[in-house]
């Protein structure tokens, strides 16, 4: 009998974040992410970091270009009136919850085990989106 070990599974964290985000928004509430701002690769406005953590409102009306990928979360938002491109590794997410009632999930700390994934490349740069009429 050949012993075929099961290959290691990827982290469930990005899948749970996407599911809970959708659940919170579908219920008309405001999704917030608690992020470890001290983790390598985290790019958030430093003036809003408290005790090495930041709470980010990721409601669709509060952010633009929200991307909830398997390795990275990114979006554009305004902080104190100034635009800012936020990007951080999914593993830096400590919790996702609804602001109004606290319903959501806290994630266990994961072993950093190295530098983690490379940031996604952006061939768009900081250009504004453009639309065109298709006939």
C-alpha positions, 0 to 999 in steps of 0.5 A: 500500500502506497502512502500518499500524504495530503498536500498542504492546503493554502490559508483559509483566511482570504476565503473567509475574509471575502465571505464575511465581507460579502455577508456584512455588506449584504446585511447593510452593515459596515465591514471593518478590517483590523490590520497589523500595521507593523507587519512587513509589506503593510502600506497604510497611513501611519498617522492613523496607526495606534499600538501597531494596528489600524482599523480600516472601513472597507465599505463599498461607499468608503473605498475604491478599487477594492481587491481582496486577493489570496495574498494581498488586499488593496484599495484606494481611500481618503484619510483626513481628506487625502487620497491614499493607496492602501495595500497589505498582505492578507496575513496582516489581517487580524479581524473582519467585523461589522462596525454596528454590531461587532459580528465577524471573525478574529483570526489567529496569528500565523507564523510569518515564516519569511518575507511572504508574497511579493506585492502585486505589480500594477501596470496601471500606476496611479492613473484614473480609470477611463471609460469609453462607449462601446457600440 
